[in-house]
Amino acid sequence: MIRSTENHFCARILDRRDISQDLSVFQIDPGGPFTYRAGQYATLGIERNGVRTERPYSIASSPYEDALEVFVELVPNGSLTPNLFQLKPGDSLLCRKIAKGRFTLDLRSDRSNHLLVSTVTGIAPFVSYVRTLYRDWKNGGTPMPGNHKLFCLQGASRPFEFGYREELEGYSAEVPWFKYVSTVSRPWEAPGWQGERGRVDDLLRKYADKWELQAETTTVYLCGHPKMIENSRGTLERAGWKKDAFLEEAYYHAAIKESGGKFETRAAQEKQESLLTP
Ligand SMILES: Cc1cc2nc3c(=O)[nH]c(=O)nc-3n(C[C@H](O)[C@H](O)[C@H](O)COP(=O)(O)OP(=O)(O)OC[C@H]3O[C@@H](n4cnc5c(N)ncnc54)[C@H](O)[C@@H]3O)c2cc1C
């Protein structure tokens, strides 16, 4: 039995869409007034035998939607996700009352292009950006102040892992301010795949050139696998991007297996802990 606390709502699974055995999109009733900005994350948790385990999850839904949507990968030996993947519609979980995170669209700098780069579930905050802007655009509002454009690259090992490919390709075909390209790094496992091949960080230069993105006018958003983030930053810094043009959301930090999952550095551990601080 999950109960709300001073800091948590008792949330409820409304629906889930299983993408594969280890990828699922959860629709959640947060259980109370939960406000957020596109790009922020929710902290979800489960209590078992008196032990509460919580983790941050980027929100894929738009603030315009009633349900909170997250795209989660099962980490087989993880503390939370094996229990989360047992949940079915109607089951309860904890949701911290306050959304957090600064991975929101940079509308303050002079840069009007936004290069969104993700691996698998790292697409979630970008889905939230695009759903939100699409809704504004459909309602006749300008998508953003000024002439902003979004360019999105998503990488996965196999085509079925993208989660939101059809939806994003739909926006890309319809609106003038959004482009989306997906790439698979194991095309030999999907002989029918007609799209891009290779790791997303290997395609960055190609698409930065193709979309005519310049360092001075483009903010880069990197979300998901820590190695992809490191590689992408390196590639783009060598191409002239400055440190203040990057926003990053690393989903985890490399751990030292022999030491029972401890963090590689004190800084990495502190970052993870600070994410869970109310
Ligand atoms: C800001 C933020 C947003 C996030 N958003 C999402 C999201 O939208 N979707 C999502 O699925 N996850 C997201 N994560 C990761 C999520 O918070 C959990 O870390 C992840 O679900 C694993 O939780 P766990 O308790 O099952 O595993 P843990 O017990 O936390 O981890 C066990 C071990 O697996 C490693 N690990 C953790 N995640 C992965 C992974 N994906 N692949 C390989 N190894 C991993 C850890 O470093 C650790 O060594 C986000 C993380 C952050 C910091």
The ligand as an SDF file (V2000), in Angstrom:
LIG
                    3D

 53 58  0  0  0  0  0  0  0  0999 V2000
   17.6750   13.8070  -14.6770 C   0  0  0  0  0  0  0  0  0  0  0  0
   17.5030   12.3350  -14.9990 C   0  0  0  0  0  0  0  0  0  0  0  0
   16.4540   11.9380  -15.8240 C   0  0  0  0  0  0  0  0  0  0  0  0
   16.2970   10.5880  -16.1350 C   0  0  0  0  0  0  0  0  0  0  0  0
   15.2950   10.2220  -16.9820 N   0  0  0  0  0  0  0  0  0  0  0  0
   15.1690    8.9200  -17.3460 C   0  0  0  0  0  0  0  0  0  0  0  0
   14.1780    8.5300  -18.2890 C   0  0  0  0  0  0  0  0  0  0  0  0
   13.4050    9.3580  -18.8220 O   0  0  0  0  0  0  0  0  0  0  0  0
   14.0730    7.1970  -18.5900 N   0  0  0  0  0  0  0  0  0  0  0  0
   14.9070    6.2610  -18.0240 C   0  0  0  0  0  0  0  0  0  0  0  0
   14.7560    5.0690  -18.3180 O   0  0  0  0  0  0  0  0  0  0  0  0
   15.8560    6.6180  -17.1350 N   0  0  0  0  0  0  0  0  0  0  0  0
   15.9960    7.9140  -16.7700 C   0  0  0  0  0  0  0  0  0  0  0  0
   16.9400    8.2690  -15.8620 N   0  0  0  0  0  0  0  0  0  0  0  0
   17.6620    7.2060  -15.1490 C   0  0  0  0  0  0  0  0  0  0  0  0
   16.8250    6.7700  -13.9290 C   0  0  0  0  0  0  0  0  0  0  0  0
   16.7530    7.8340  -13.0090 O   0  0  0  0  0  0  0  0  0  0  0  0
   17.4100    5.5490  -13.2080 C   0  0  0  0  0  0  0  0  0  0  0  0
   18.7700    5.7930  -12.9210 O   0  0  0  0  0  0  0  0  0  0  0  0
   17.2840    4.2650  -14.0230 C   0  0  0  0  0  0  0  0  0  0  0  0
   15.9070    4.0210  -14.3170 O   0  0  0  0  0  0  0  0  0  0  0  0
   17.8390    3.0660  -13.2450 C   0  0  0  0  0  0  0  0  0  0  0  0
   17.2010    2.9720  -12.0030 O   0  0  0  0  0  0  0  0  0  0  0  0
   17.3280    1.6350  -11.1460 P   0  0  0  0  0  0  0  0  0  0  0  0
   16.9940    2.0020   -9.7230 O   0  0  0  0  0  0  0  0  0  0  0  0
   16.5260    0.5370  -11.7380 O   0  0  0  0  0  0  0  0  0  0  0  0
   18.8410    1.2540  -11.2650 O   0  0  0  0  0  0  0  0  0  0  0  0
   20.0180    1.6710  -10.2480 P   0  0  0  0  0  0  0  0  0  0  0  0
   19.9360    0.8150   -9.0500 O   0  0  0  0  0  0  0  0  0  0  0  0
   19.9360    3.1720  -10.0170 O   0  0  0  0  0  0  0  0  0  0  0  0
   21.2950    1.3960  -11.1150 O   0  0  0  0  0  0  0  0  0  0  0  0
   21.9820    0.1640  -11.1400 C   0  0  0  0  0  0  0  0  0  0  0  0
   23.2210    0.3110  -11.9880 C   0  0  0  0  0  0  0  0  0  0  0  0
   22.8650    0.4740  -13.3790 O   0  0  0  0  0  0  0  0  0  0  0  0
   23.4460    1.6940  -13.9070 C   0  0  0  0  0  0  0  0  0  0  0  0
   22.4180    2.2590  -14.7950 N   0  0  0  0  0  0  0  0  0  0  0  0
   21.4120    3.0750  -14.4750 C   0  0  0  0  0  0  0  0  0  0  0  0
   20.6460    3.3460  -15.5670 N   0  0  0  0  0  0  0  0  0  0  0  0
   21.2020    2.6510  -16.5870 C   0  0  0  0  0  0  0  0  0  0  0  0
   20.8850    2.5110  -17.9490 C   0  0  0  0  0  0  0  0  0  0  0  0
   19.8350    3.1430  -18.5220 N   0  0  0  0  0  0  0  0  0  0  0  0
   21.6700    1.7170  -18.7090 N   0  0  0  0  0  0  0  0  0  0  0  0
   22.7240    1.0710  -18.1680 C   0  0  0  0  0  0  0  0  0  0  0  0
   23.0850    1.1660  -16.8700 N   0  0  0  0  0  0  0  0  0  0  0  0
   22.3280    1.9520  -16.0910 C   0  0  0  0  0  0  0  0  0  0  0  0
   23.7270    2.5680  -12.6970 C   0  0  0  0  0  0  0  0  0  0  0  0
   24.8090    3.4550  -12.9620 O   0  0  0  0  0  0  0  0  0  0  0  0
   24.0750    1.5350  -11.6320 C   0  0  0  0  0  0  0  0  0  0  0  0
   25.4010    1.1390  -11.7450 O   0  0  0  0  0  0  0  0  0  0  0  0
   17.1490    9.6150  -15.5650 C   0  0  0  0  0  0  0  0  0  0  0  0
   18.1930   10.0300  -14.7300 C   0  0  0  0  0  0  0  0  0  0  0  0
   18.3880   11.3530  -14.4730 C   0  0  0  0  0  0  0  0  0  0  0  0
   19.5500   11.7550  -13.6010 C   0  0  0  0  0  0  0  0  0  0  0  0
  1  2  1  0
  2  3  1  0
  2 52  2  0
  3  4  2  0
  4  5  1  0
  4 50  1  0
  5  6  2  0
  6  7  1  0
  6 13  1  0
  7  8  2  0
  7  9  1  0
  9 10  1  0
 10 11  2  0
 10 12  1  0
 12 13  2  0
 13 14  1  0
 14 15  1  0
 14 50  1  0
 15 16  1  0
 16 17  1  0
 16 18  1  0
 18 19  1  0
 18 20  1  0
 20 21  1  0
 20 22  1  0
 22 23  1  0
 23 24  1  0
 24 25  2  0
 24 26  1  0
 24 27  1  0
 27 28  1  0
 28 29  2  0
 28 30  1  0
 28 31  1  0
 31 32  1  0
 32 33  1  0
 33 34  1  0
 33 48  1  0
 34 35  1  0
 35 36  1  0
 35 46  1  0
 36 37  1  0
 36 45  1  0
 37 38  2  0
 38 39  1  0
 39 40  1  0
 39 45  2  0
 40 41  1  0
 40 42  2  0
 42 43  1  0
 43 44  2  0
 44 45  1  0
 46 47  1  0
 46 48  1  0
 48 49  1  0
 50 51  2  0
 51 52  1  0
 52 53  1  0
M  END
$$$$
